[in-house]
């Protein structure tokens, strides 16, 4: 099929959040406002003694000021962004304003040897935390988790917790994904403030702060590097590994050593067989348990290697596996960045699996950790983007040159970032990769998308590889390729999909984006203005066009491509090229039809 690149409507819709009617999902009215998203937020390092702080907080929007407000504007439901319907506020916050939160903490004196840790899943963007008027700490970065030891700031009885947020969005140099002041086309409503779970955790004076799990299927081993706060000289670590609640192995070592346990007859993690081993990890002192955490891991290996024909392919557990999935923006009409409920978060993943996808590309956003947990246990490979900043370097008029060998590389230089901007990027990239390291479903890191904020390209790709050599590092996904990374990633909308592409000796070929077939379903659209790469009037036309695209992907697979990412899973605001409507109420092509169409992609 020789499709022309067609823009249905390119209308930038300027609107205020307050004027936008909410497009409700099936879960919008199920949100428990006093206890939303009450599930344990960190599946990979679990303890029993924790308190969820989601729910009603006081909020205030002020001009830039140092003083904590004395009056408050009303209540906000945390962790929903202030711009969202589910927050109960639906107000924009500009770069010249601050967003403040306040809530009461009731505290009973902890055990003398116990600490209280305050956790934030994510706050966009610059955060300062105060307890009882005293500054506790700060954090910069809108997508990654952070924590603070607040033990010494708490008093018996009532305590005031205040959070101050500044988010310059487009006026700053931070990672912001697709957030813009004036949403339209492929850019969406901005998010300010708390948007992931806030929680307290009680831990002993000596406790396991984090661990890093790496599996090696060739030697059938799992290694665990553990970070311990206040470790003592003779402390021991005790690891117990289980499969289906049956103990597989036990291992003890000094607390400063890396644990390396052999997993006999290891069952490997794949999308078809997403086997997960569970474990308990304890600090032992004088034969007593000081601290204990629980988690899980999957035995799997991901790499680029040559197949039996000498073609560089994505290999899962040393076998070529064509990876196919949708681009997933992770936006919601009621919660924007935050899914309304756990059931909603899970539903998207279940639909992808039912449709016959074995992979998903999480696009310029970092989800709550429970999203990755569900991908792990259901069996869905994840390509994880680093959220982008700045605008793209390559204008639309030159996108077609992306399939002309080195044309873009020769005509466009990398962006020159300021020292602070580069430092922010590297810090947040490292935090993201570190915090998500233990999730086996994540197989590919994507540091850059379509030249948005692209700088020091190959240096950053090498930096990402140094942070995690156990996974595949994508070259820039789309547009300016500098011959780095382990994948040459093309974005092939419209006629570009019909081109032929030479194989490379040192990198695999993948399609990081294609498709973008648009169909707006009446009564299930966010706005009267709509945008897609190519538009259709009904489901029959849409399915026929999609089938033609799949036929072409089969050809490209045979020609040496290892993966393809279809744009996209759901409609998002004015963008109507999803397989599912933005409100999650209509699946535009029947699930069973999609699954049948996709089967051909996985044939040897």
N, C-alpha and C positions, 0 to 999 in steps of 0.2 A: 504494500500500500504506500503510495507516494503522497503523504500528507503535507500540506502547506501549513506553515506556522500561522495560526489564526488567533487573533485576540478578539474575544467576544465583546468585552467592554473594558476599556481602560479608563475608569472613572475613579479618581481619588475622592473618597467620600469624607468630607469634613464634618464631624459631628461631635457633640459633647456626650460624655458617658451618660449624663443625667437624662438626655433626651432619647436614649436608646431603649426601646422596649426589650425585655428579656425574652430570649428564645429558650424555653425550658427543655431540659433533658428529662428522661424518665426518673432521675434521681433528685432533681431540684427540690422537690417538696418533701423529700425523705431526710434531708439534712437535720440532724439533731443540733440545734444551735448552741445548746449548753455543753455538748460533748461531741463535736464533729471530729471525724477521722480519728477515732479513739484506739486504733490498732497500734501495736508496738512498732515504733518507727525505724528500728535498726535491726533487721533480721539477721545480720551477720555477726552480731556481738550482743547477745541477749542476756539480760538480767531480769530478775523478778521484781526488784524494788525500784519502781519508777512511778512518776505522776505526770499525767497528760495535762498541759496547761492550755490546750485549745478551748475556745469558747468565747464568752463575752468579755471584752476588755473596753476600757474607755479609750477614746482617741481624740486627737486635736491636730488640725492643720494650721501651721503658723508660718510667718515669715522667718527668715534665717535669724536665729537667736540662740544664745547660750543657756538661758534660764529655762528650767522645767516649767511648763504651763501651770497656772494656778486654777484655770477653768478649762473645762473639756467640752468638746463639740457634741459628744454623744457616745453611743456604743458601737463597736465593730466586732464582727464574728471572726476570730482568728482560727485558722490560718488563711482565710480568703483575702486576696488582695483588695485594697481599698477601692479600686476601680470597679470591682465585680459586684454583681447583683447579690451573691451569697454573703458578701461582707456586711450587707445592710446599709452601706454608705453610698457607693457608686459616685465617687468624686475623683477628679483628676488632681494630681499633685505636681506642680511645676518644679523646675530646677531652682527656682527662687524661693521655694518653700520647704518646710520640714514636716514630716509626719511623726507624731508622737503616739505611743501606746502606754497604757497604765493598767495594772491589775494588782489585787491584793494577794499576798502569799501568807497563808497561815503556817507557822513553823513551830514545831515542838523540838526542844533541844535534842540534838542528835547524840548518839553514842559518842563518847569521848574520842574514839578512834574511827569515827565515820565522817565522810565528806559529802557535801551536796554539790552536784554538778548540774549547771543549767545548760541545756542544749537548744540550739536553733537549727532546724533543718535547712532553711535558707531565708535570707532577708535581702531584698533588693533596694539599696546597694551598699551604702556606708552606714554602719550601725554603731551606736554607742549604748551601753547598758548601765543603768543606775539602780541601786537598791538603797532605799531609805535616804535618798539624796546624794549618796556617795557613788562616784564613778567606779565601775567594776572593770570594764574593758571595752574594746571595740573590734570591729571586723570590717574588711572591705572585700566585696565580691557578692554578686547577687544569686549565685547558683549552688554554692557549696555550704556544707554544714560547719558550724563552729560551736565551741563549748567554753564555759567559764566555771572555775571553782568559786562558788559564792558562799562557802561555809562561813568565812569570817565576817561577812556583811549582814548575815541574818541574825535577828534577835528573837527572843521568845515571843510568840504570839503573832500579831499582825505586822506585815512588812509590805512596803510599796516597791513594786517592780516597775521601772519605767524604761522604755525603749525609744530611742531617737533615731530617725532614719532620714537620710538625704539621698535622693536618686536623681542625678542630672540627666539620665537617659541619653538622648541625642546630643545634649550639650556637654557631655562628659566623654571620657576615653575608655570607658569600661566595656566589658562584654555585655551585650544586651539582646542578642538573638534577633528576633524580628519585631522588637518593640520600637514604635515610632510615635511622634506627637500627632501626626495626621494619618491615621490608618487608611489603607486602601490597597487594592491589588494583592501583592504577596506580602504586605507588611500589616502588622496588627496592633491592637490596643496595648499600650504600655502597662507595666505592672510595677507597683511601688510597695515596699515594705515586706512584712511577714507573709510568706506564701507556702511554707511547709511547717510541719508540726513543731511546737515548742514544748519542751518537757524537762522535768527534773529527774535526776537519778541519784540514789543514795549508794555510795561506794565505801569500802573500807579505806583506811589510811594508805595501805599498799594495795594497788589494784591494777588490773589489766586495762590499759588505755586504748590499745589498738593491736591488731595483728595483720600480718601480710601472708596470704596463703598462695602457694604456687605448687602446681601438680606437674609431675613428669611421668607420662604414660610409658615411656621406653623402659624406665627402671621401676615403674609401678610404685612411685613414692609421692608423698605429699610433704612439703616443707612449710613450717609455720615460724615466721619471725615475730616475736612478741615484744611490745613496748610496755614496760611496767613502771608505774609511778611509785617511788619510795620502796624499791626492792631492797631486800636485806641480803647479806653476804651468803647465807646458807639456804636461801629460798630455792625450792624446787618447782618445776612445772610438770604437771601431770596431764597427759593427753589421752583421751579415750575416744575411739572412733567407732561409729555404729552404722550399720546398713539395715534398714527395716527394723530398727530397735534392737538388733542383735549386735553384740560387741564384736568388732572386727580385729582391733588391736589396741594395746595400751603401751604408752611410752612415757618415761620420766627423764628429765634432764635438768641441769642447772638453769636458773631463771634467765641468765644472760645468753644462753645458747639457742641456736636455731634447732627446733625440733624437726626431725626427718623420720617419718614413719613409712614403713613398707605396707602397701595394700595388696595383699595376695589376691590373684585372680580378679583384678580390678574390673568393675563394670564401668564402661566409659559413658560419658555424657554426650548425647547427640540430640538433635531436635526430635527424632523418632523415639529415642530411649533416654529421656532426661533424668538419668539416675543421679541422685544426690546422696552423699554420705553426710551424716550428722556427727558432731563432735562435742565434747565438753573439755574445757581447758581450765585448770585450777592452779592457783598458787598454793603450795604446801609449805608450811612452816611448823617445825616441831610436830610433825605428823598430823597437823590440823589444817583444814581448808581455810585460807585467808580470803580468797576471792575466787569466784567461779563464773565463767561465761559459757554460752553455748552458741553454736553456729553450724555451718554446713559448707561443703565444697563439692565440686564436680570434677571428675578425672577426665580431662580433655586436652587436646593439643591443637593449636591453630597456627598455620604458617603458609607461606608461599613456597611452592616447590614444583619441579617439572613432572608432568605426567609421563605415561609410557610413550607418548609421541613427542616428548621434548618441549611441551607447551607449559609455561608457567601458570599454575592454577592455585586457587585457594584450596588448601587441604585441611580437612577436619579429621583428626586422629589418623593422619597420613593417607587419607583417601580423598580423592577429588569429590567435592560436593558443590553443585551449583547452588548459589545462595540467591533467593528471590524474595523480595518483600516490599512493603510500602514505605514511603516517606511519612513519618509520623511527627506532626508539629506539637502534639500534646496540649492543644488549646480546647477550652470549654466555654460555651456561651454564657454559662451561669457563674463559673469560677475563674475564668480566663486561664491562668497558669495552673490552677488547683482543681483537681477532680472533685466533684461534690461529695462522693462517698468512696469507700473501698470497693464496693460492688461496681461502681462506674469505672474506676481505674482498672479493675480486672476485666471488665466487659470488653474493652478495646482489644486487649491481648487475646482473649478467647475468640473474638471474631476473626482476628488475623490468622490464628491457628486453624480455625474451622474453614477459612477460605483457601487453605492449602499453601499459605506462605510459610517459609521456614526461617525467615529473617525479617528484621525491621530496622530501618535507619532512624534513630532518634535525632531529630533535626534541630540544631542550634539551641538546645534546651537540655537541662539535666533534671531528670524526674526524681521524685521521692524514692528512697531506696526500696520501698515495697514494690514498686513497679518492676525493678530488676529481679527481685525475688520471685515474682510471678512468672517472669520470662524464664528464669532458671528452672522452676519446677514444672512449667507447662511445656517447655522446649521450644524457645524462639531465640535464634541468634540475634544479637544486638550489634549494630554499628553505632557507636556513640560519637556525636559531634561535640566539639568544643564550641560553646556559644560565641558568635562572632561579635565584633565591634566595628564601628565606622561603616562607610558605604563601600560598595564594590568598586574596584578599580576599572574594570572593563565595562564600557557603556553598552546598551542593548544593540546598537548598530554594529558592533563587532563580535557579537556572540557566535555568529556562524564561523568565524575564523578559528574557533576553538578546535575544529576538526582538521585544520590545515597545518599539521606538523608543528613547527616551532613559531608560527606567526605571532601569536600572542606573547610568547616568551621574548621575542625580539622587539615587539612594539610597546610593551608596558613594563615598567619597573615596579619592583615591590614598593609598598608604602614605607615611608620613613616615619616611624613612631617616636614619640618622646620617650625619655628614660622612664618616666612614671608609667606611661602606657604600656611599654614593653614589660616592665616589672609586674604590673597588674596582670597582664596576660599570662606570663610564665607562672606566676604564683597561683592563679586560679586554675590553669591547666594542670599543674602539679597536684593541687588539692583535689580536683575532680578525679584524676587518674588514681590517686592514692585512695580516696574514699570509696571508689567503685571497683577497686582492684579485685576483690574477692568474689565478684559475681561472675560465674563461669559462662553465662550467656553472652557477655561482652567479648567479642572476638576481634573487632576492628576499632581503632581510634581514628577520628577524622579531625585533624587540627584546624583545617581551613575549608571554607565553603565559598565557591564562586568569587574568589578574590576579595571578599569582604574583610577588610582590615589585614590583608595578607602582607606579611613582612618577613624578611630574613628566611625565606621559604624553606630551603633545605637545612639551614641551621636549626630551625624549629622542628622540622621533621626528625632530624637526628636527636634533638633534645627529647622529643616524645619517645623515641625508641630507647634512649638511655633510661628513661623513667620506667618503661615496661617492655623489655625485650621478649616477653612471653606472648605478645599479641602482634597483630599486623598493623602497620602504620600506613594509612591511606595517604597518597600524594594529595595535593589540593583537589578537593572534590569539585570538578568543573573549572573551566576557563584556563587560567595561567598555570601551565605545567612546567616545572623546572628540572624534570628528569630525576626527581628525588622520591623518597618513600618507596613502599613495596608494591603500590598499585598505581597504574595510570587510569585515572578516573575521569570519564567523559560524561557530560550532560547532553543528552541527545533528544531534544524536543523536535517535533516536526520532521522536516526533510533530513536533518542531521542523522536520524536513526538509520537512514538508507545508505550511508557512506560505508566504505570498506576501511579497515584499520589494520596496519601492520603489527605483527606480534613483536614483543620485546623479549630480549634474552634474560633481563634481570628483574622485570616487573610483570605482574599480572594485569590483564585488562578487565576493567569493570565499568558498568554504567551506573553512575551515582544518582542520576535522575533521568527519567523519560516519562512520556505519557502526558499527564495534565489534561485528560479528557473531561470536559465540563458538561454538567447537566444539573440545572437548578430545579429542584422539586418544589412545587407550589406549596405554600404554607410551612415550608421547612427551611427557609432561607433567612439569613441574618439581616440582609439589606436589599432594597430594590435594585441597587447597583451590584453587578456581579462581574467576575473576572475569571477567565481560564485560558489555557493555551489553545484549546480548540473546543467549540461548543456543539451540543447535540440537543435535539428537541424531545427525545423520549428514550426509554430504557432499551428498546430494540436497536436503535441507532448506536447507542452507547456500547452495548454488548458487542455488536458487529465490529465496531472500531477497535475495541479492546482486544478482541480475538485476533484481529490483524496484527496488532502490536505484539501479542504473544508469539504469533508465527514468526515474526521478524526476530524476536529474542531467541527463539530456537535456532535460527540461522546463525546468529552472532555467537551463541554458545558453541556451536559446531566450529565456528571460525576462531575460537580461542578465548572468548570472554568467560569470566568466572562468576559474575554476579550481575544483578540488575535491580534497580530500585524504582518502583512505580510511584509517580506523583498523583494522588497521595491517598492516605487512609480516609480522612474525613474532610468535608468542607471546613473552611476556617474563615469566619467573618465574610468578607466580600469574595473570597476565593471559593469557587464552586466545583473544583475538580476532584472532589473526594469520592471514594467508593461508598461512603456513608455520609448522610447529611450531618450538618454541624450539631443538630440536636440529638443525634444518635437514634433517631426514630425510623429512618428509612434506609435500607441497604439497596443501593441502586441496581446492582447486578446480583442475582440470587446467589447465596453462599454455595449451594451445591453446584451451580454452573461455574463459579470461579474455581472451586476445587477441582472440577473436572478439567477445566482449561489449563490449570497449572500443572497437572500430572506429567505432561509431556516434557516439562522443564527438568525433571529429575530422573529421566530415563538415561541409562548409560549410552 
